[in-house]
Amino acid sequence: MTWDYLVIEERLDQAALTELGQQGWELVAVVSPGHGILHYFFKRALTS
């Protein structure tokens, strides 16, 4: 299986996370490197 990846470097609210989920994105990690910023890492299967 081949994956597509997305990294978002800002705070996301519940509505934004729900929208990404409806688009097929699966949240795999959240990292907080500091300064109040969060990095969200998503993946989804590529369709051929």
Contacts in CASP RR format, 6 or more apart in sequence:
PFRMAT RR
TARGET T0000
AUTHOR 0000-0000-0000
METHOD contacts of the structure
MODEL  1
MTWDYLVIEERLDQAALTELGQQGWELVAVVSPGHGILHYFFKRALTS
1 45 0 8 1.000
1 46 0 8 1.000
2 45 0 8 1.000
2 46 0 8 1.000
3 43 0 8 1.000
3 44 0 8 1.000
3 45 0 8 1.000
3 46 0 8 1.000
4 43 0 8 1.000
4 44 0 8 1.000
4 45 0 8 1.000
4 46 0 8 1.000
5 41 0 8 1.000
5 42 0 8 1.000
5 43 0 8 1.000
6 20 0 8 1.000
6 25 0 8 1.000
6 41 0 8 1.000
6 42 0 8 1.000
6 43 0 8 1.000
6 44 0 8 1.000
7 39 0 8 1.000
7 40 0 8 1.000
7 41 0 8 1.000
7 42 0 8 1.000
8 39 0 8 1.000
8 40 0 8 1.000
8 42 0 8 1.000
9 37 0 8 1.000
9 38 0 8 1.000
9 39 0 8 1.000
9 40 0 8 1.000
10 37 0 8 1.000
10 38 0 8 1.000
11 36 0 8 1.000
11 37 0 8 1.000
11 38 0 8 1.000
12 20 0 8 1.000
12 38 0 8 1.000
12 40 0 8 1.000
17 27 0 8 1.000
20 27 0 8 1.000
20 42 0 8 1.000
21 27 0 8 1.000
23 44 0 8 1.000
24 44 0 8 1.000
25 42 0 8 1.000
25 43 0 8 1.000
25 44 0 8 1.000
26 42 0 8 1.000
26 43 0 8 1.000
26 44 0 8 1.000
27 40 0 8 1.000
27 41 0 8 1.000
27 42 0 8 1.000
28 41 0 8 1.000
28 42 0 8 1.000
28 43 0 8 1.000
29 40 0 8 1.000
29 41 0 8 1.000
30 38 0 8 1.000
30 39 0 8 1.000
30 40 0 8 1.000
30 41 0 8 1.000
31 38 0 8 1.000
31 39 0 8 1.000
31 41 0 8 1.000
32 38 0 8 1.000
32 39 0 8 1.000
33 39 0 8 1.000
END
